């Protein structure tokens, strides 16, 4: 299947090969609809109780996923966890056995103008190998009722203007990924859904996609991605969900980006370790102490500082230690590792 058109109205990048505003409008944060979506903070891609099985093999188990406007939401998990199945269900390419998957409040398959509602990249290897890159984009534009003037614009946006006359088979994997994103950007839709958008990209390509995602969210689009590159997920994502065996990790295991993650622990050096430790415990924190140092869990450093100041306790050093996404990911996988009886049961009936 060819990539589904996608693309927000993001801000124009400074360089030729950087992502421009997907709508081609420099300096514009978003239209009124986008601003309203951000203010409401509502879920625009909304998956509730999603279930999918292939014969006896369950692929999705009551999956809940809510991606909001103006943010980047990432789904990470091992191969076979159900990521691609989930994304295909959101796009109406897989029929769920139960639950619902809505985009802008309705099933994507029912959208009157799907290219405006959401665009996605699911498989960048589906292009005809003997077609020129520009012809693939023209065909997609015609199928979506999009004017031909948009074709050179979008090729310029993704950095393929000088390679557009090459046959697809002559393009590198990274260039094919850019071509898939070009097709996706044609309709300037409000939501982006990208399954493994970093596959095959070099360092420059990864930076380009990173800027595209951040600019898109800044412009008010809802951005939903999956990726195996956890360091990049941590850099760009506002919310991260770990999918294991067709299940989203429980709420207390969900993680956010490093900027917004709760601290793994707060390290405190104080002249009053016994008194401060007792105070923090009374407010619900877990505290371990050695000498003048305290290790505090379950409380942010700002709260520690406010409580210490209120009770006139001197704090010499205060810093947060945040668990990395990689550490959290590995911990969740270890917790979800099946027992001996389940080890022979596949997680999913199709690759994901």
Residue frames as qw, qx, qy, qz and C-alpha x, y, z in Angstrom:
[[0.000, 0.886, 0.464, 0.000, 0.00, 0.00, 0.00],
 [0.379, 0.549, -0.038, 0.744, 1.23, 3.48, -0.82],
 [0.246, -0.170, -0.495, 0.816, 1.93, 5.95, 1.99],
 [0.047, -0.802, -0.595, -0.031, -1.10, 7.83, 3.19],
 [0.244, 0.645, -0.005, 0.724, -0.81, 11.62, 2.73],
 [0.524, -0.683, -0.389, 0.328, 0.11, 13.54, 5.83],
 [0.454, 0.213, -0.057, 0.863, 1.54, 16.83, 6.95],
 [0.202, -0.774, -0.463, 0.381, 0.81, 19.75, 9.23],
 [0.252, 0.895, 0.052, 0.365, 1.23, 23.49, 8.83],
 [0.734, -0.464, -0.090, 0.487, 4.65, 23.71, 10.37],
 [0.055, -0.927, 0.117, 0.353, 7.03, 26.63, 10.42],
 [0.719, 0.663, -0.168, 0.119, 9.36, 27.16, 7.45],
 [0.818, -0.383, 0.092, 0.419, 12.88, 25.91, 8.13],
 [0.068, -0.870, 0.228, 0.432, 15.94, 28.05, 7.42],
 [0.216, -0.430, 0.750, 0.454, 17.75, 25.70, 5.05],
 [0.491, 0.262, -0.526, -0.644, 16.88, 24.31, 1.66],
 [0.532, -0.008, -0.837, -0.124, 16.64, 20.71, 2.86],
 [0.054, 0.073, 0.737, -0.670, 15.02, 21.53, 6.21],
 [0.038, 0.557, 0.825, 0.085, 11.27, 21.03, 6.60],
 [0.081, -0.220, -0.099, -0.967, 9.33, 24.11, 5.58],
 [0.484, 0.145, 0.463, -0.728, 5.93, 24.95, 6.86],
 [0.333, 0.183, 0.905, 0.189, 3.87, 22.13, 5.44],
 [0.311, 0.789, 0.507, -0.155, 1.36, 24.69, 4.39],
 [0.539, 0.410, 0.217, 0.703, 4.07, 26.82, 2.86],
 [0.141, -0.903, -0.150, -0.377, 3.30, 29.74, 5.19],
 [0.535, 0.195, -0.465, 0.678, 6.29, 31.15, 7.01],
 [0.025, 0.192, -0.409, 0.892, 5.91, 32.39, 10.56],
 [0.626, -0.292, -0.180, -0.700, 2.37, 31.17, 11.02],
 [0.249, -0.278, 0.837, -0.400, 1.84, 29.16, 14.19],
 [0.090, 0.261, 0.959, 0.057, -1.43, 27.63, 13.07],
 [0.246, -0.409, -0.428, -0.768, -4.95, 28.44, 12.02],
 [0.473, -0.388, 0.251, -0.751, -7.77, 29.09, 14.44],
 [0.924, -0.130, -0.240, -0.267, -8.77, 25.44, 14.45],
 [0.709, 0.191, -0.527, 0.427, -5.26, 24.40, 15.45],
 [0.019, 0.384, -0.445, 0.809, -5.11, 27.01, 18.21],
 [0.708, -0.310, 0.045, -0.633, -8.47, 25.85, 19.53],
 [0.915, -0.004, -0.402, 0.004, -7.25, 22.24, 19.55],
 [0.484, 0.269, -0.546, 0.629, -4.20, 23.23, 21.60],
 [0.273, -0.380, 0.314, -0.826, -6.19, 25.30, 24.09],
 [0.846, -0.226, -0.097, -0.473, -8.63, 22.46, 24.60],
 [0.151, -0.518, 0.829, -0.144, -5.76, 20.01, 25.10],
 [0.859, 0.064, 0.298, -0.410, -8.04, 17.27, 23.85],
 [0.524, -0.154, 0.787, 0.285, -7.14, 13.93, 22.36],
 [0.491, 0.537, -0.244, -0.641, -7.39, 14.20, 18.59],
 [0.590, 0.208, -0.759, -0.179, -6.25, 10.65, 17.88],
 [0.544, -0.322, 0.484, -0.604, -8.28, 8.58, 20.30],
 [0.570, 0.091, -0.802, -0.157, -8.01, 4.79, 20.65],
 [0.526, -0.329, 0.457, -0.637, -10.27, 3.14, 23.22],
 [0.756, -0.082, 0.587, -0.277, -10.40, -0.55, 24.12],
 [0.581, 0.554, -0.457, -0.383, -8.89, -1.61, 20.79],
 [0.699, -0.200, 0.686, -0.038, -8.82, -5.38, 20.24],
 [0.639, 0.563, -0.384, -0.357, -7.53, -7.26, 17.22],
 [0.668, -0.280, 0.688, 0.031, -6.78, -10.93, 16.68],
 [0.494, 0.454, -0.607, -0.426, -5.52, -12.95, 13.72],
 [0.731, -0.053, -0.673, -0.101, -7.13, -16.32, 14.24],
 [0.743, -0.527, -0.386, 0.145, -6.10, -17.57, 17.69],
 [0.571, -0.041, -0.175, 0.801, -3.34, -14.98, 18.04],
 [0.111, -0.924, -0.336, 0.146, -4.28, -11.74, 19.79],
 [0.538, 0.418, 0.036, 0.731, -2.48, -8.71, 18.34],
 [0.064, -0.423, 0.184, -0.885, -4.05, -5.89, 20.40],
 [0.402, -0.421, -0.783, 0.221, -5.48, -6.29, 23.89],
 [0.241, -0.868, -0.425, 0.090, -7.80, -3.46, 25.01],
 [0.519, 0.063, 0.007, 0.852, -5.33, -0.78, 23.90],
 [0.062, -0.934, -0.311, 0.165, -5.91, 2.78, 25.10],
 [0.523, -0.031, 0.166, 0.835, -4.03, 5.58, 23.36],
 [0.082, 0.925, 0.360, -0.088, -4.81, 9.28, 23.34],
 [0.533, 0.042, 0.155, 0.831, -2.66, 11.68, 21.29],
 [0.005, -0.836, -0.371, 0.405, -3.33, 15.37, 21.80],
 [0.453, 0.822, 0.142, 0.314, -3.03, 18.37, 19.52],
 [0.022, 0.922, -0.286, 0.261, 0.18, 20.36, 19.66],
 [0.560, -0.575, 0.592, -0.075, 2.21, 17.42, 20.99],
 [0.523, 0.403, -0.731, -0.173, 4.33, 14.51, 19.78],
 [0.808, -0.278, 0.398, -0.332, 3.13, 11.14, 21.08],
 [0.340, 0.487, -0.790, -0.151, 5.37, 8.12, 20.54],
 [0.944, -0.156, 0.139, -0.255, 4.66, 4.40, 20.71],
 [0.205, 0.604, -0.770, 0.012, 7.70, 2.20, 21.30],
 [0.857, -0.174, 0.403, -0.268, 8.02, -1.55, 21.70],
 [0.395, -0.319, 0.798, 0.324, 9.81, -4.64, 20.38],
 [0.345, 0.163, -0.675, -0.631, 9.16, -6.15, 16.98],
 [0.383, -0.246, -0.874, -0.169, 5.85, -7.98, 17.00],
 [0.036, -0.206, -0.625, 0.752, 4.43, -5.87, 19.82],
 [0.185, 0.674, 0.715, -0.026, 1.56, -4.58, 17.66],
 [0.105, -0.537, 0.007, 0.837, 2.72, -1.08, 16.74],
 [0.077, 0.097, -0.606, -0.786, 2.03, -1.34, 13.01],
 [0.146, -0.456, -0.865, -0.149, -1.26, -3.12, 13.65],
 [0.131, -0.666, -0.471, 0.563, -2.29, -0.27, 15.95],
 [0.011, -0.443, 0.220, 0.869, -1.34, 2.40, 13.41],
 [0.103, -0.097, -0.787, -0.600, -3.11, 0.57, 10.59],
 [0.130, -0.576, -0.799, 0.115, -6.22, 0.30, 12.74],
 [0.064, -0.616, -0.214, 0.755, -6.16, 4.04, 13.40],
 [0.108, 0.359, -0.450, -0.811, -6.02, 4.62, 9.63],
 [0.760, 0.280, 0.207, -0.548, -8.85, 2.19, 8.94],
 [0.469, 0.488, -0.693, -0.250, -6.55, -0.29, 7.20],
 [0.259, -0.019, -0.949, 0.178, -7.27, -2.97, 9.79],
 [0.563, -0.490, -0.293, -0.598, -10.76, -3.65, 11.13],
 [0.132, -0.350, 0.726, -0.577, -10.79, -3.90, 14.91],
 [0.395, -0.265, -0.877, -0.075, -12.57, -6.79, 16.60],
 [0.379, -0.759, -0.515, 0.125, -13.58, -4.46, 19.40],
 [0.361, -0.575, -0.082, 0.729, -13.12, -0.93, 20.65],
 [0.398, 0.882, 0.250, 0.045, -12.66, 2.16, 18.51],
 [0.536, -0.202, 0.182, 0.800, -10.00, 4.28, 16.82],
 [0.210, 0.902, 0.376, -0.011, -10.99, 7.85, 16.01],
 [0.455, -0.006, 0.120, 0.882, -9.19, 10.73, 14.32],
 [0.134, -0.085, -0.044, -0.986, -10.72, 14.15, 14.91],
 [0.487, 0.063, 0.487, -0.723, -13.69, 12.44, 16.54],
 [0.843, 0.330, 0.055, -0.421, -14.58, 10.01, 13.74],
 [0.842, -0.039, 0.466, 0.270, -13.23, 6.87, 12.06],
 [0.136, -0.544, 0.440, 0.701, -10.59, 7.93, 9.57],
 [0.261, 0.167, 0.852, 0.422, -12.15, 5.74, 6.86],
 [0.135, 0.757, 0.639, -0.020, -15.25, 7.96, 6.95],
 [0.189, -0.598, 0.025, 0.779, -13.39, 11.24, 6.47],
 [0.548, 0.777, 0.279, -0.132, -14.76, 13.27, 3.56],
 [0.438, 0.829, -0.306, 0.165, -11.31, 14.72, 2.84],
 [0.910, -0.351, -0.062, 0.212, -8.85, 12.25, 4.39],
 [0.652, 0.336, -0.094, 0.673, -5.79, 14.07, 3.05],
 [0.083, -0.689, 0.106, -0.712, -6.79, 17.08, 5.14],
 [0.763, -0.582, -0.028, -0.279, -7.62, 15.10, 8.28],
 [0.678, -0.555, 0.465, 0.124, -4.55, 12.89, 8.63],
 [0.665, 0.614, -0.421, -0.064, -1.56, 11.75, 6.70],
 [0.773, -0.479, 0.415, -0.020, 0.65, 8.81, 7.46],
 [0.427, 0.559, -0.701, -0.117, 3.65, 6.84, 6.39],
 [0.890, -0.235, 0.301, -0.250, 3.16, 3.13, 6.95],
 [0.838, -0.016, 0.443, 0.319, 5.39, 1.54, 4.31],
 [0.116, 0.817, -0.278, -0.491, 7.96, 3.46, 2.27],
 [0.282, -0.273, 0.837, 0.382, 8.83, 0.38, 0.18],
 [0.525, 0.461, 0.695, -0.170, 5.51, 0.26, -1.67],
 [0.307, 0.735, -0.177, -0.578, 6.42, 2.57, -4.56],
 [0.893, 0.429, 0.130, 0.045, 6.76, 1.17, -8.07],
 [0.664, -0.439, 0.276, 0.538, 10.51, 0.68, -8.57],
 [0.492, 0.225, 0.474, 0.695, 10.50, 1.90, -12.20],
 [0.038, 0.905, 0.368, 0.208, 8.49, 5.06, -11.63],
 [0.326, 0.432, -0.225, 0.811, 10.18, 8.40, -11.16],
 [0.216, -0.307, -0.627, 0.683, 9.87, 10.00, -7.75],
 [0.200, 0.161, 0.000, -0.967, 8.01, 12.98, -9.17],
 [0.480, -0.111, -0.645, -0.585, 5.51, 10.68, -10.89],
 [0.391, -0.313, -0.827, 0.256, 4.73, 8.91, -7.61],
 [0.046, -0.341, -0.403, 0.848, 3.93, 12.25, -6.02],
 [0.310, 0.093, -0.331, -0.886, 1.85, 13.36, -9.03],
 [0.455, -0.217, -0.815, -0.286, -0.19, 10.15, -8.92],
 [0.296, -0.384, -0.722, 0.493, -0.83, 10.58, -5.20],
 [0.074, 0.261, 0.124, -0.955, -1.83, 14.21, -5.72],
 [0.398, -0.030, -0.543, -0.739, -4.27, 13.30, -8.48],
 [0.435, -0.291, -0.852, -0.009, -5.79, 10.52, -6.36],
 [0.257, -0.463, -0.590, 0.610, -6.36, 12.99, -3.54],
 [0.146, 0.864, 0.437, 0.205, -7.72, 15.78, -5.69],
 [0.403, -0.743, 0.050, 0.533, -4.70, 17.97, -4.95],
 [0.466, 0.875, -0.055, -0.119, -3.47, 20.44, -7.57],
 [0.874, 0.262, -0.067, 0.405, -0.23, 19.74, -9.44],
 [0.139, 0.822, -0.244, 0.496, 1.28, 23.00, -8.19],
 [0.677, -0.652, 0.266, -0.216, 1.66, 21.34, -4.80],
 [0.978, 0.082, -0.027, 0.188, 3.97, 18.63, -6.21],
 [0.569, 0.504, -0.270, 0.591, 7.16, 20.71, -6.69],
 [0.313, -0.730, 0.243, -0.557, 6.50, 22.45, -3.38],
 [0.867, -0.427, 0.182, -0.182, 6.42, 19.24, -1.39],
 [0.904, 0.227, -0.100, 0.348, 9.45, 17.79, -3.19],
 [0.247, 0.672, -0.286, 0.637, 11.34, 20.92, -2.22],
 [0.573, -0.652, 0.195, -0.458, 10.15, 20.61, 1.38],
 [0.942, -0.283, 0.181, -0.005, 11.53, 17.10, 1.79],
 [0.271, -0.708, 0.558, 0.338, 14.81, 17.80, 0.00],
 [0.664, 0.128, 0.699, 0.235, 14.12, 15.75, -3.15],
 [0.405, 0.817, 0.046, -0.408, 13.87, 18.57, -5.67],
 [0.166, 0.698, -0.622, -0.313, 17.16, 17.58, -7.31],
 [0.163, -0.169, 0.970, 0.063, 16.37, 13.84, -7.29],
 [0.607, 0.290, 0.390, -0.629, 12.76, 13.95, -8.41],
 [0.695, 0.488, -0.318, -0.421, 13.45, 12.51, -11.88],
 [0.045, 0.368, -0.927, 0.054, 15.24, 9.45, -10.55],
 [0.710, -0.186, -0.589, -0.338, 13.46, 6.12, -10.61],
 [0.697, -0.612, 0.149, -0.342, 12.47, 4.85, -7.19],
 [0.976, -0.071, -0.056, 0.196, 14.84, 1.88, -7.52],
 [0.574, 0.468, -0.203, 0.641, 17.74, 4.35, -7.82],
 [0.290, -0.760, 0.156, -0.560, 16.87, 6.07, -4.54],
 [0.233, 0.218, -0.821, 0.473, 18.51, 5.14, -1.27],
 [0.346, -0.484, -0.796, 0.109, 16.36, 3.85, 1.57],
 [0.179, -0.467, -0.348, 0.793, 16.56, 7.25, 3.23],
 [0.136, 0.135, -0.332, -0.924, 15.48, 9.03, 0.04],
 [0.335, -0.324, -0.799, -0.381, 12.53, 6.64, -0.30],
 [0.284, -0.529, -0.659, 0.453, 11.55, 7.56, 3.24],
 [0.017, -0.364, -0.025, 0.931, 11.64, 11.24, 2.26],
 [0.233, -0.081, -0.640, -0.727, 9.52, 10.40, -0.78],
 [0.320, -0.466, -0.825, 0.004, 6.95, 8.70, 1.44],
 [0.182, -0.547, -0.417, 0.702, 6.84, 11.77, 3.65],
 [0.052, 0.160, -0.320, -0.932, 6.47, 13.97, 0.56],
 [0.302, -0.320, -0.768, -0.465, 3.38, 12.01, -0.49],
 [0.349, -0.535, -0.702, 0.316, 2.13, 12.30, 3.05],
 [0.173, -0.421, -0.188, 0.870, 2.62, 16.07, 3.18],
 [0.097, 0.288, 0.598, 0.742, 0.60, 16.71, 0.03],
 [0.246, -0.672, -0.619, -0.324, -2.72, 17.41, 1.74],
 [0.033, 0.412, -0.350, 0.841, -1.39, 19.60, 4.56],
 [0.609, -0.493, -0.580, -0.223, -3.48, 17.59, 7.04],
 [0.392, -0.764, 0.181, -0.480, -3.96, 18.35, 10.70],
 [0.798, -0.451, 0.384, -0.109, -2.59, 15.06, 12.03],
 [0.420, 0.588, -0.687, -0.082, 0.57, 13.07, 11.31],
 [0.900, -0.248, 0.318, -0.168, 0.82, 9.32, 11.84],
 [0.453, 0.683, -0.572, -0.037, 4.28, 7.93, 11.08],
 [0.961, -0.240, 0.135, -0.005, 5.30, 4.33, 11.61],
 [0.773, -0.254, 0.265, 0.518, 9.10, 4.19, 11.99],
 [0.378, 0.923, 0.066, -0.028, 9.79, 7.51, 10.19],
 [0.195, -0.833, 0.489, 0.171, 13.54, 7.31, 10.91],
 [0.871, 0.018, 0.466, 0.153, 14.13, 4.01, 9.09],
 [0.736, 0.398, 0.302, 0.457, 16.99, 4.25, 6.61],
 [0.110, 0.974, 0.023, 0.195, 17.82, 7.88, 7.33],
 [0.636, 0.215, -0.322, 0.667, 21.33, 9.20, 7.81],
 [0.330, -0.377, -0.438, 0.746, 22.26, 11.75, 10.46],
 [0.080, 0.058, -0.154, -0.983, 21.07, 14.70, 8.36],
 [0.416, -0.298, -0.665, -0.544, 17.83, 12.90, 7.58],
 [0.458, -0.461, -0.703, 0.289, 17.17, 12.15, 11.23],
 [0.166, -0.303, -0.236, 0.908, 17.73, 15.80, 12.09],
 [0.218, -0.086, -0.418, -0.878, 15.36, 16.82, 9.31],
 [0.483, -0.421, -0.725, -0.253, 12.60, 14.51, 10.57],
 [0.389, -0.402, -0.566, 0.606, 13.19, 15.72, 14.13],
 [0.007, -0.181, -0.020, 0.983, 12.70, 19.32, 13.04],
 [0.348, -0.219, -0.605, -0.682, 9.62, 18.37, 11.04],
 [0.473, -0.453, -0.753, 0.068, 8.01, 16.68, 14.04],
 [0.296, -0.410, -0.416, 0.756, 8.76, 19.52, 16.42],
 [0.085, 0.081, -0.206, -0.971, 7.64, 22.20, 13.96],
 [0.374, -0.314, -0.721, -0.493, 4.45, 20.27, 13.25],
 [0.426, -0.526, -0.677, 0.287, 3.53, 19.98, 16.91],
 [0.202, -0.320, -0.181, 0.908, 4.41, 23.64, 17.45],
 [0.189, -0.044, -0.407, -0.893, 2.05, 24.56, 14.62],
 [0.595, -0.036, 0.302, -0.744, -0.81, 22.72, 16.34],
 [0.719, 0.161, -0.580, -0.347, -0.79, 19.34, 14.63],
 [0.835, -0.360, 0.364, -0.204, -1.24, 16.06, 16.43],
 [0.428, 0.588, -0.682, -0.070, 1.86, 13.95, 15.82],
 [0.882, -0.261, 0.343, -0.189, 1.88, 10.20, 16.46],
 [0.449, 0.624, -0.635, -0.074, 5.02, 8.19, 15.74],
 [0.942, -0.299, 0.142, 0.049, 6.62, 4.84, 16.41],
 [0.408, 0.766, -0.478, 0.139, 10.35, 4.30, 16.42],
 [0.917, -0.186, -0.235, 0.263, 13.14, 2.00, 17.59],
 [0.454, 0.399, -0.246, 0.758, 15.52, 4.97, 17.98],
 [0.465, -0.692, -0.519, 0.188, 14.83, 5.65, 21.66],
 [0.397, -0.315, -0.088, 0.858, 17.28, 8.55, 21.91],
 [0.029, -0.188, -0.379, -0.906, 15.36, 10.44, 19.22],
 [0.398, -0.596, -0.650, -0.250, 12.00, 9.52, 20.74],
 [0.492, -0.566, -0.410, 0.519, 13.22, 10.99, 24.03],
 [0.271, -0.144, 0.096, 0.947, 14.31, 14.19, 22.29],
 [0.157, -0.162, -0.420, -0.879, 11.10, 14.96, 20.43],
 [0.405, -0.438, -0.760, -0.258, 8.24, 13.34, 22.32],
 [0.335, -0.445, 0.244, -0.794, 5.89, 14.90, 24.84],
 [0.796, -0.195, 0.387, -0.424, 4.28, 11.54, 25.68],
 [0.309, 0.369, -0.859, -0.172, 5.61, 8.01, 25.24],
 [0.855, -0.139, 0.248, -0.433, 3.68, 4.77, 25.50],
 [0.049, -0.404, 0.906, 0.113, 5.36, 1.36, 25.63],
 [0.854, 0.129, -0.091, -0.496, 3.53, -1.40, 23.75],
 [0.062, -0.381, 0.921, -0.047, 4.43, -4.97, 24.72],
 [0.090, 0.158, 0.983, 0.000, 2.58, -8.05, 23.54],
 [0.126, -0.512, -0.640, -0.559, -0.28, -5.97, 22.19],
 [0.407, -0.780, -0.457, 0.127, -0.78, -4.16, 25.50],
 [0.118, 0.789, -0.179, 0.575, 0.09, -0.60, 26.45],
 [0.443, 0.028, -0.670, 0.596, 2.23, -0.64, 29.59],
 [0.323, -0.714, -0.604, 0.143, 0.20, 0.13, 32.69],
 [0.024, 0.950, 0.137, 0.278, -0.30, 3.77, 33.62],
 [0.518, -0.818, 0.210, 0.140, 2.38, 3.82, 36.28],
 [0.714, -0.158, 0.450, 0.513, 4.88, 2.55, 33.70],
 [0.467, 0.796, 0.270, 0.274, 4.02, 5.08, 31.03],
 [0.542, -0.362, 0.039, 0.757, 6.85, 7.49, 30.43],
 [0.282, 0.944, 0.144, -0.096, 7.20, 10.98, 29.10],
 [0.612, 0.633, -0.192, 0.434, 10.10, 12.74, 27.46],
 [0.615, -0.075, -0.414, 0.667, 13.14, 13.58, 29.53],
 [0.011, 0.341, -0.073, 0.937, 11.98, 17.17, 29.85],
 [0.567, -0.377, -0.044, -0.731, 8.71, 16.16, 31.46],
 [0.727, -0.110, -0.678, 0.027, 9.50, 12.87, 33.15],
 [0.626, -0.753, 0.041, -0.200, 9.09, 12.55, 36.90],
 [0.095, 0.709, -0.676, 0.176, 12.47, 12.29, 38.62],
 [0.771, -0.011, -0.634, 0.061, 13.74, 8.84, 39.41],
 [0.612, -0.560, -0.398, 0.391, 15.04, 10.38, 42.64],
 [0.042, 0.931, -0.081, 0.353, 16.03, 13.71, 44.15],
 [0.735, -0.031, -0.370, 0.567, 19.48, 13.97, 45.73],
 [0.244, -0.909, -0.057, -0.333, 19.70, 16.35, 48.71],
 [0.591, 0.042, -0.468, 0.656, 22.60, 17.49, 50.88],
 [0.330, -0.784, -0.154, -0.503, 21.48, 19.27, 54.06],
 [0.089, 0.407, -0.650, 0.635, 22.63, 20.17, 57.56],
 [0.542, -0.100, 0.511, -0.659, 19.37, 18.71, 58.93],
 [0.348, 0.124, -0.840, -0.398, 19.07, 15.27, 57.30],
 [0.064, -0.245, -0.925, 0.283, 17.05, 13.66, 60.10],
 [0.225, 0.490, 0.414, -0.734, 14.55, 16.50, 60.40],
 [0.386, 0.414, -0.367, -0.738, 14.19, 17.04, 56.65],
 [0.223, 0.054, -0.945, -0.235, 13.86, 13.31, 56.01],
 [0.061, 0.370, 0.833, -0.406, 11.05, 13.05, 58.55],
 [0.291, 0.514, 0.128, -0.797, 9.31, 16.08, 57.02],
 [0.358, 0.324, -0.618, -0.621, 9.45, 14.67, 53.50],
 [0.124, -0.104, -0.987, -0.007, 8.17, 11.28, 54.64],
 [0.192, 0.445, 0.626, -0.611, 5.18, 12.98, 56.26],
 [0.421, 0.569, -0.083, -0.702, 4.39, 14.43, 52.83],
 [0.897, 0.319, 0.190, -0.241, 4.47, 11.04, 51.12],
 [0.455, 0.710, -0.536, -0.042, 8.06, 10.76, 49.89],
 [0.968, -0.162, -0.073, 0.175, 10.31, 7.73, 50.26],
 [0.046, 0.907, -0.372, 0.189, 13.58, 8.85, 51.84],
 [0.924, -0.130, -0.146, 0.328, 16.90, 7.09, 52.39],
 [0.053, -0.965, 0.214, -0.144, 19.75, 8.83, 54.16],
 [0.870, -0.072, -0.141, 0.468, 23.47, 8.52, 54.74],
 [0.429, -0.152, -0.115, 0.883, 25.27, 11.24, 56.63],
 [0.125, 0.475, 0.138, -0.860, 24.16, 14.64, 55.33],
 [0.227, 0.144, -0.644, -0.716, 22.81, 13.18, 52.08],
 [0.580, 0.258, 0.608, -0.477, 19.24, 12.12, 51.34],
 [0.043, -0.002, -0.798, -0.601, 17.86, 10.18, 48.38],
 [0.420, 0.312, 0.449, -0.724, 14.22, 11.15, 47.88],
 [0.016, 0.152, 0.851, 0.502, 11.72, 9.32, 45.65],
 [0.057, -0.635, -0.768, -0.066, 8.17, 10.28, 44.77],
 [0.109, -0.895, -0.249, 0.353, 8.65, 14.03, 45.05],
 [0.543, 0.708, 0.064, 0.447, 9.97, 16.76, 42.76],
 [0.548, 0.004, -0.267, 0.793, 12.95, 18.87, 43.75],
 [0.104, -0.480, -0.080, -0.868, 10.81, 22.01, 43.77],
 [0.691, -0.570, -0.294, -0.333, 8.54, 20.50, 46.42],
 [0.785, -0.226, -0.331, 0.473, 11.55, 19.40, 48.49],
 [0.335, 0.226, -0.116, 0.908, 12.95, 22.93, 48.34],
 [0.339, -0.554, -0.183, -0.738, 9.62, 24.54, 49.28],
 [0.788, -0.512, -0.335, -0.071, 9.14, 22.25, 52.29],
 [0.701, -0.113, -0.265, 0.652, 12.70, 22.81, 53.48],
 [0.138, 0.367, -0.008, 0.920, 12.37, 26.59, 53.10],
 [0.513, -0.601, -0.292, -0.539, 9.05, 26.64, 54.94],
 [0.821, -0.535, -0.184, 0.074, 10.60, 24.86, 57.93],
 [0.062, -0.934, 0.345, -0.067, 13.81, 26.94, 57.75],
 [0.860, -0.242, 0.383, 0.236, 16.09, 24.02, 56.91],
 [0.077, 0.760, -0.467, -0.445, 19.25, 24.75, 54.95],
 [0.906, 0.283, 0.305, 0.077, 19.67, 22.78, 51.70],
 [0.304, -0.644, 0.462, 0.528, 23.20, 22.84, 50.33],
 [0.061, 0.229, -0.785, -0.572, 22.69, 20.68, 47.21],
 [0.621, 0.348, 0.537, -0.452, 19.53, 19.68, 45.36],
 [0.243, 0.388, -0.644, -0.612, 19.39, 17.82, 42.04],
 [0.849, 0.173, 0.251, -0.432, 17.10, 15.45, 40.17],
 [0.151, -0.293, 0.889, 0.319, 18.11, 12.14, 38.63],
 [0.719, 0.313, 0.065, -0.617, 15.69, 11.16, 35.86],
 [0.677, -0.013, 0.726, 0.122, 15.38, 7.63, 34.53],
 [0.113, 0.354, -0.568, -0.735, 16.16, 7.52, 30.82],
 [0.784, 0.234, -0.069, -0.571, 13.62, 6.22, 28.33],
 [0.594, 0.345, -0.725, -0.059, 15.98, 3.36, 27.50],
 [0.022, 0.169, -0.853, 0.494, 16.17, 2.31, 31.16],
 [0.564, 0.128, 0.397, -0.713, 12.41, 2.54, 31.54],
 [0.736, 0.339, -0.366, -0.457, 11.87, 0.63, 28.30],
 [0.457, 0.280, -0.837, 0.110, 14.17, -2.21, 29.34],
 [0.192, -0.075, 0.751, -0.627, 12.56, -2.36, 32.78],
 [0.691, 0.201, 0.156, -0.677, 9.07, -2.63, 31.29],
 [0.704, 0.335, -0.567, -0.264, 10.20, -5.37, 28.89],
 [0.225, 0.231, -0.885, 0.337, 11.78, -7.30, 31.76],
 [0.399, 0.037, 0.585, -0.705, 8.59, -6.99, 33.82],
 [0.744, 0.316, 0.016, -0.589, 6.50, -8.18, 30.87],
 [0.232, 0.398, -0.866, -0.196, 8.72, -11.13, 29.98],
 [0.843, -0.135, -0.215, -0.474, 6.48, -14.21, 29.67],
 [0.619, -0.435, 0.628, -0.182, 6.88, -17.26, 31.85],
 [0.234, -0.245, 0.899, 0.278, 7.87, -20.74, 30.60],
 [0.437, 0.427, 0.787, -0.084, 4.33, -21.68, 29.56],
 [0.360, 0.854, 0.227, -0.300, 3.86, -18.52, 27.52],
 [0.251, -0.614, 0.488, 0.567, 7.27, -18.42, 25.87],
 [0.342, 0.084, 0.818, 0.455, 6.11, -20.46, 22.91],
 [0.262, 0.763, 0.586, -0.080, 3.10, -18.22, 22.23],
 [0.384, 0.309, 0.221, 0.841, 3.79, -15.49, 19.62],
 [0.032, -0.405, -0.340, 0.848, 3.04, -11.94, 20.63],
 [0.459, 0.576, 0.055, -0.675, 1.41, -11.13, 17.33],
 [0.794, 0.288, 0.531, 0.069, 0.46, -12.88, 14.14],
 [0.583, 0.736, 0.120, 0.322, 2.05, -10.28, 11.85],
 [0.574, 0.018, -0.160, 0.803, 5.31, -8.33, 11.93],
 [0.124, -0.943, -0.297, -0.082, 4.99, -4.95, 13.60]]
